[in-house]
Amino acid sequence: MRAQLESLVTELVAKGVYYEDARKEFERRYIEQALHKAEGSISGAAALMGVHRNTLTRKIAEYKVKA
């Protein structure tokens, strides 16, 4: 996984993707995957991610992710 992440970061930097844009896209997709794995349960996804349910709820609203 480390090599894949290194390759992705190298590609993003080479293409001039801003850090903030990359971070937001990563976070949005991570949340979507956690929600999918938790079958739409915000509490379950929050537990998988190691964040508080309220934090996840705020991020879901921020990124307009469907729970």
N, C-alpha and C positions, 0 to 999 in steps of 0.2 A: 504494500500500500504506500509506503514511504516513497518509492521510486515513481509511482503513478502521480502522487501529489507533487513531487519535485518537478516532474515533466509538465504537469498542468500549470504550476506557478511560473515556470520558465516560459511557457507559451503565452500566458496572460501578460506577463511583463513585456515580452517581445512584441506583442500586438498592441501594446499601449493601453491596456485596460486599467482603469484607475482602481486603486485599492478599495475605495468605498463601494464602487459598482460590483466588484468581485465579491466582497464580503456580503453585500445585500443579496446577491444572487445565490451564493452558497447557503446563507441562512434560510432563505425562502425554500430552497429545494430540500434542505435538511429537515425543515419543519414538515413539508409535504410528505417526505418519506416516513418520518416518525409517526405522523397521523395515519398514514396508510397501514403501517405495521401494527398500530394500536387500534385498527379498525374504526378510526374516527374519534376515538376517545381522547379528549384533551388531557385528562388526568393521566391516562396511560402513556400518551406521547410525552408529556412533561416528565414522567418517571423515566422513560427511556432516554431522554435527553439530559436528565440530571438538572432540570430547572423547575422553578415553582410554577404551578398551574396558572397563576395570575400573570406571570411573565410571558408564558406561552400564549395566553389569551390576548395579551397586548400585541405581541408580535404577529399573531394571526390577523388581527385587525389592521396592523400597520402594513402588512404585505398583501392583504386582501386574499388570504388563503382560505379555501373552502374546507371546513372541518368535517 
